[in-house]
Amino acid sequence: MAGAFWCVVEDDRKGSPKKVMAEVIGEAARLSGGEVEAVWVTDKASDEGLKQLGEWGAKKVWLLENAALVPYRAEVWAPAIADLAQAQSPKAIFGPVTSRQRELIARLAARLGVGLAADCTALAMDGDTLVATRPVYAGKLLSKVTWAKAPWLATLRPNVFRPAETQAGRSAAVERPGVTFAGAKMKLVERREEAATGLPELTEAEIVLSGGRGMKGPENYVILEELAGILPNAAVGASRAAVDAGWRPHRFQIGQTGRTISPKLYLGFGVSGAIQHLAGMRTSKVIVAVNKDPEAPIFKIADYGIVADLFEVVPALKEEFKKLLEK
């Protein structure tokens, strides 16, 4: 529908939307008065996934489903969504801040010739104009921006916006538009499979444990994984220094050139607090820092600071959390 707010679906690669979509759809519904439609580009969409989008508030799902859409390639996905947007004239197009959608929404904005407000932490309507609030200068300042013309494109930081309330029984109409996927017929030479950790993704976790240079080596991250394993919805990340040293894969990096997170609880172990890292986690609800250096910059933004050896603190925390969770 012309004038609707579109939400580009981030899925789990298994046919279901990720929970972050409840936040994106919920915010789009609040701003648009309920005129929300989802755009799902996938090789397979489950009936349960379509049902979930409807229960979160999407009135319609534009399903661009094709077996040739795996693996993800922005140069294939962006033109398909752009063609559909030019035909349907949405007023806004939102997506969550994820590795995939950071690239996809940026390419989409370029193809449509419109502006992009990336990594938004707040959105509000000022009359007929959408105003976005986003961090700039590595999170030191917040900037308010608007768009010269529609559609308004924005990516929303996870764990910041209020999720839509699930309304059981509500459904979305499903449209399967005829779309040409330019360049979709490519030969897949190699597929890289990333090892599963058994923990939730960084951007969706409610608790994030981050290890920095103070971890001393890759073998020591096991103590953070063990601690995360006993906490509800906890994940383990790393600073850029740790990733650059080869201790953790890049997908675990938190910071300006890595993942942006806003968990309910952030625990930094041996993380000095370089500005690059702070840009990716300073919107966490509660920040706890453990570092032997009392002058570490992270203590300036921490709600709680522990000046101590992390290898003594982590086991102690593990035992205390076990006691609390057993009660």
Summary of the structure (lengths in Angstrom):
residues: 327
radius of gyration: 20.7
end to end distance: 51.9
largest distance: 60.5
contacts: 1100
relative contact order: 0.12
helix: 34%
strand: 25%
